[in-house]
Amino acid sequence: MSERFEVYDGEIMIYKTTGSGDVWQMRMWVGSEKKYVRESLRTRDKSEAIEEAKRRFLNYNHLIKNGQKIFSITTNELRQRYLVHVEELVRSGQLSPGRQTNIKTFTKHYIQFIGKDRKIANIDRKEFQRYRAHRQKDKSDIKMSVVVNESITIKQMYKWAENEGLISNYVPDFGVIKVPKDDTVRDGFTIKEYIQLTEVASKWYQRVPKNFLKFEEESFYRKSIRDFILLMSNYGFRTGELMLVKYKDIEFKTGKRADVHIPAANTKVRKSRITGGLRADVFQRKSEYSKPFNKLNDYLFTGYGVDSQISRYVVYDYFKKLVNEVKEKYPEYDTTKSLYSLRHFFITWHLTIGKMNVYDLASVAGTSLKQIQDHYDHVSQTHRIDEMLSYSKNRRIDDNYQMISIDEELSKD
């Protein structure tokens, strides 16, 4: 310090340093947090510096008396630090990329709700009781099960912050969020919707104008979303799982069959599995128009002209564009169905036709029997009873039937 002066009997010190030039600084001890506040007073005038230091002292003391912390990271800093931690978990194989995507989305909603520049230590935990209403206002048809999942993720972020010493004895209070009994029912495509979607998708790439500036790139992505849809619906992938499939994971069998090995690191439940289907032609076709990035260690779905994994945003963007095309041709088409709804379609299809053991279905889809029961048991009970009663020894199903081609069966109708 090149010069210093005490204010309020030493409660505050204003000073200059050799590095600050003539600008006055202030230092104030916060006993409750055992740290000094050090700030520039942004003035070279001593009298102005004293008055500004007094003003800040009174302001800080008001905050302290009201139980607020002076030293705390902001909500946005919390989220960014937590996402770095999550990224490390993904790299070490402790967390799936799909779960990472959900965490990014859920914590983004947290920032939109609470604000990005607030200090986490100064937020009343009961303020989170407004979260449910906020999400319903933002998205009127949101399921309460989704809100609950988001709240759990936010609590996990705060628990991590506590373990890191960024906060103490703090658990966000979301109050009671009641989840209706049928809230977790999954909405899959109806057969009519699926036919409409795949019909438009099959020829969509042919509608790219020849004089389009990026003709090849546009055609590539339109073909890619077409094949993404077919593989989702015929193999029961989760979206993130399919995006991570590499050519080395595909095993071609005889005829139309191809199996796909899904490593534990790529799954939501951290358990490897094999899924299969009768659409080997889709994998072969994808390999042809993806040259030269179709080597064993390349991703099945890549960006245009690169060997890196296709962007999730590109996949969703092209699906949205395709849905708009379907809606234009079929005005009654339900545009609320998502890419993930194709997985629901795969599961409900096999439940509905009643020709696949539910245990095998859970295994192939990479989910639990409870999940099947809780999320998919709304399919037509009458239809399943009809199938059961019509079953006979003469209709025994071979080992490959569980890997039925949905598209081939629909084409027979």
N, C-alpha and C positions, 0 to 999 in steps of 0.2 A: 504494500500500500504506500502510495506516495503522499497521501493526505487523507485524514479521517476525522469524523465528527460524530459524537453520540447524541441520539435523540431519545426523548422519554426515558431519561436516566439509564441509558444503555440498552433499552429494549430493542432499539434499532441502531444500526451503525450505517452512516453513509460514508463513502470513501471513493478515492480515485486510485487507479493502479497505473503502473508504467505502461501497461498494454492498452489501457482504455483511453488514453489521451486526456483530455480535460472533461470527459463525461463522467458524471457522478453515478455510483453504484449504490445499492442498498443490500444489507444483510440482516435477516431476522430469524431468530431461533424459534422453531415450533416444537415445544417440549413433548406434546402428545405423540408426535411422529418421529421425534429425535433426529430432525434434519433442519438444515438452514435453507431459508428462501433466499436466493441470490438473484437479483434482477438489476437491469440497467434502468436508471431514472430518466434517461434520454435528455439530459439538460446539462449545460456547463455552468449554470448559475446556481450558487450555493443556496440562496434563499428559496428558489423554486424547488431545488432538490429536497430541502427539508420539508416543505409543505406537501410535496408529492409522496415522500416517504411516510409522513403522518397519515395521509389519506389511505395509502395501501395498508398500513398497519391496522387502521380501524376496520378496513374491509376484511382483512384476513381474520382478525379477531372475531368479527361478526359471524364468519363462516364456521370458525372453530367452535364458538359457543352454541351454534345450531347443529353441532355434531357432524359437520362436513369435513372431508379430508382435503388437505391442500395438495398432497402428493399422491397422484393416481393417474394411471394411463387412461386414455379415452376409449370409448366404445369401439371406435374404428381401429385403434392400435391393438385392442384386445382381439378383435376378429382377425387382423392380419397376422398377429403372433400365433394365434391358434391354428390358422390355416398352414403356417409353416410347420407346426408340429404335426398336423394331419398329413402333410406332404411327406414328412420323414417316416410316418407310419406306413404309408403306401409304398415308399421305396424299400422299406425293410420287410414288406410282405405281411404286415400286421393288420392292414386295412385294405379293402378292395377299392379300385378306382371308382366304382359305382357309388359306394358309400361316401367317398370323398366329394363327388359331385353333389350329392344330397346335402352334405354339410355346408358346402359353399352356398347353395341355394337357401337353406334354412337360416344360416347366419346373415345372409343378405336381407332376408325378411326382418331379422332382428334389428339390423341397422336402420331399415326403413321405419320401423316402429319406434325405436328409442332415440334415434338421432346419432350422428356419427362423431360429434365432438364433445359429448358429455363424459365426465369422469365417472368411471364405473363404481368407484367407492361412494359416490354421492347420490346414487340412484336408489330410491326407496324400493325395496324388494316387492312391495305390494303393487307397485306401478304396473307390474307384469300381469296383474289381473285383468287389465284392459286389452291384453294381447288377442284373446279370442275374438272380441268384438271388432278389433282393428282388422284382423284377417278376414272376417266375414264381410266387413265393409269393403275391403279391397277385392275380395273374390266371393261373391254371394253364394256360390254353389260349392264352396270348399267343404270337404268332409272333416268331421271332428277328429277322426282318427289321424288325419294329416296334421291338424293343429297340435294334437298330443305328441306326435313324433317330432314336430318342430320344437315344442317346449322341452322335450327330453334332450334334444341336441343342444339347445341353449344352456340348459342346466349342466350338461357335460362340459361345455366350454367354461362355465364359471367354476366348476369343480377343478378343472385343469388350472385355471388362474389361481385358485386357492393353493393348489399343490406347488405352484411356481412362486408363491409368496407375493403375488400381485394384489391379493385381496384376502380378507380373513372372515370366517364365520358368516358367509353370505350364500344364500340359496334363493334364487328368484322364485317368487310366490305367484304361480299362475292361477291359483284358486282351483275350484272344481270344474273340470271340463267333462261334461257328460257325452259319452259316445253312444249313439243309438245302436240297437242290436244289429240292424242291417246296414250300418254305416260302412262296414268293411267289405261289403259285396262289390266284387270287381265287375266293371262293365267291359265286356268284350264286343267285338263286331258281330252283328247278325250275319247270317249267310248272305243275305241280299247286299248288305253294306260291303262285305268282303269282296263279293263278285264285282260290284261297282268300282271299288278301289283298284283291284288288280286289273280289271279290264282297261281302265284309263291309264294305269301305270305301264302296262305292257307296250303301248305304242307312243307313250309320251315323248320319248327321245326323238321320235320321227317328226315331231312337230316343231323342232328347232329350226328357225328360218336359215336357209343356206347362206345368207349374207350376214348372219349374226357375227359380231366382232369376235366373240370367243366361242365359236361353233363347237369345236372339239371338246372344250372343257365343259360346256353346258350339256352336251350329249353324254359325256362321261358321268356326270353327276346324276342325270336323269335315269341312266341305266343302273347306276349304283343304288339309288333309292328304290327302284323297282325290285332289284334282287335282295335288298335289305328286307323289304316287306315279305317277300316269299320265304326267306330263311327264318325270319322271326316267327311266322305263322306255322311253318312246317317242322320247326325244330324246338320251339318253345324257349328260345333264348331270352334273357333279359337284354335290354338295349346295350348296356355297357359290356356285357359278355360278348356279344356279336362284334362289337367294335374292336375287341381285343383278339379275335380269332386270327391265327396265322396259318399259312398254307401247311406248315408242318403239323398242325393240329388236326388236319383233315385226313381221314382214312377211307379211301374208296373201296367199296365192297363189290360184289357181283351185281350186274344189272343196274338198276336205278339208285341203289342204296349208297349212302355215304354217312359215316359216323364222324362226330367231332369230339375231340378230347378237350375238356375245359379245365384248365389248371385251377387249383384251390385259390391261388392269388387273384384270379379273375372273377371269382364268384362272390355273391353277397354273403353266403353262409360259410365261406372259407373251407369248402369241401369240394374236392375235385369230382367230376362226373363225366359220363359219356352220354351224349344225346345222338339220336340218329333219325334219318328220314329218307324218303325216296326222291330227293331232289338233287342228286349228284350233278345233274345237268346245269344247275344254277352255279355251283362251284366251278365247273369246267368253263362255263360261259364267262364268268367273272374273271377267271384267269386269262382268257383270251384278250379281252379288251383292257386288261390292266397291265399288259406288257409295257416295259420290261420288269416292272416291279411285282413279279409273281413268283419269286424264289421262295424256297422253303421257310426262310426266316422273315419274310415280308408279311405285313398285315394283309388280310383278305380285302379289307376296305381301307384304301389310302386316299390321300388328297390327290388332286390331279397333277400328274407329272412328277410326283415325289414318292419316296419310299416310307414316309412317315404316316402314322395312323390318321385316319380321316377325323376332322374336327367334329365334335358333337354338335356345334352350332350349325355347321354345314348340313349335317344329317337332318336336324330338326327344321332348318330353313327350307330345304328341298321337299321335305314331307309336307310342310305347310303349303308350299306352292302347289304341290300335287293335289292336296285336299281341295284347294280353291278350284282347280281344274275339274275335279270330280263333282263338286258342288254346282259348277256351271252346267255340267251335262245332266246331273241328277239333282234337282232342287231340293228333294226330300232327304238328301244325304246328311247324316248327323256329323257335323264338323267337330264335335267335342271329343270324339274318339282320338286317342293319341297313338303313337307308335307302340307304346307299352301295352295298349289294348290288344295288340296282335298276340302277345304272350297269353293274355286272358282268353283270347279266341282259341288258341291252341289247346289250353287246358279244358275250357268248357266244351269244346268240340269233342274231345275224347271222353269227357264225362257224359255228354249227351248221347253219343252213339252207343255208349255202354259196352264197348268191346275192348276196353283196356282196364286191367286190374288197377285199382286206385293206388295200391302200394307201388306198383311199377311206374305209374304216372307221376307220383310224388318224387320218385328217384330220378326219372328222366328229366323232369322239370327243375330239379334241384330245390325242392321245397319240402315242407313237412306235411304229414297227414292233417295236422291241426289247421295249417294254413289252407289246405284244400277245403276242409270243412268250413272254416270261418269265412273264407273269401269267395269260394266258387260253388257252394252247395245250393245256390239259388236256381240252378238249371232245371229244366223241365222234369219234375218228378214223374209225371205221367208217362213221358217218353221213355224214361229209364225203366219203368215198370213194364211197359210194352216190350222193350228189348229183352228184359229178364224172362218174361213169360214165353216169348217166342224162341228162346234159346233151346237148342237141342244138341244131342251128341253129333249130329250130322253137320253142325255148324262150328266145329272146333276150329280155333284160330291158330295159325302157325306162329312161330316165334317172331317172325318179322312184322306181323300185322300191327303191332304197337307203333311201328314207325311208318304209319300210313301217310301217303301224300294227300294232303287236304285238297290241293288243287285238282289232282286226278280224280278224286272221289266226286268233287263238285261238278266236274265236267261230264260225269255220267248221268247226272240228274236231268 
